[in-house]
Amino acid sequence: MALFIIGLVSFVLTFIITLLILGLWVYEDAKVKSNQQPGLWVLIVLIVPNLIGLIIYLLVGRTNKSSPSPGTYKKPLIAAAVCFLIAIGLFIGGLIHFTSADRFDAQHIGSFVGIHDNANSRGWTVSADIANGTSQRNFSLSASELAAFYAISSANGEVWLSFRQGERAKSVDISGIFSGPIDLSGFDAGRLEITMEFVNAENVNTAISWR
């Protein structure tokens, strides 16, 4: 998420800065190289999308080809363009990371008192004074992580651990005091929906891990 935000902000800022410097460069260049008003070419370059306006100016607007180019804002323009390309890479990388990242937001259904729900790329823990309902999350697990899946739980009441992947589903009773591996050999590596279900449970401390 952080990479996506950094990429997005960098993309927007460098885009605006590049446009401003491009407009200044065209204005100064057109004062020497064009017979038309420099401000008109600035508008054309900035308004016409996909650099078509800039191409039109370079091919048609620079009628005074014998006049030496002033070169004003040339270096800042090149620097801004390079930064803009880097920002595009950051934005694309952040977007890919954001769309493929695990969704750690829990969906709680039921009644919970004093609940603490935390998840990361290594596991998921839930504790509550009173729990009666379900908590659900989605994770992306590799084949080795599925093989290393482990659960630890202690609670007064029923606690079930359920797994769903497409049409495949499995439920495991981890009520009372439980500690041991969970066989997930029936599931493939990839996105896995995991649900903790609590039935009139108290003093709940449940943790699952896969690394």
Secondary structure as GFF3:
##gff-version 3
##sequence-region A 1 211
A	DSSP	alpha_helix	2	33	.	.	.	ID=ss1
A	DSSP	alpha_helix	38	47	.	.	.	ID=ss2
A	DSSP	alpha_helix	52	56	.	.	.	ID=ss3
A	DSSP	pi_helix	57	61	.	.	.	ID=ss4
A	DSSP	alpha_helix	74	100	.	.	.	ID=ss5
A	DSSP	beta_strand	107	113	.	.	.	ID=ss6
A	DSSP	beta_strand	116	119	.	.	.	ID=ss7
A	DSSP	beta_strand	123	141	.	.	.	ID=ss8
A	DSSP	alpha_helix	143	147	.	.	.	ID=ss9
A	DSSP	beta_strand	150	165	.	.	.	ID=ss10
A	DSSP	beta_strand	168	173	.	.	.	ID=ss11
A	DSSP	beta_strand	177	181	.	.	.	ID=ss12
A	DSSP	beta_strand	190	209	.	.	.	ID=ss13
###
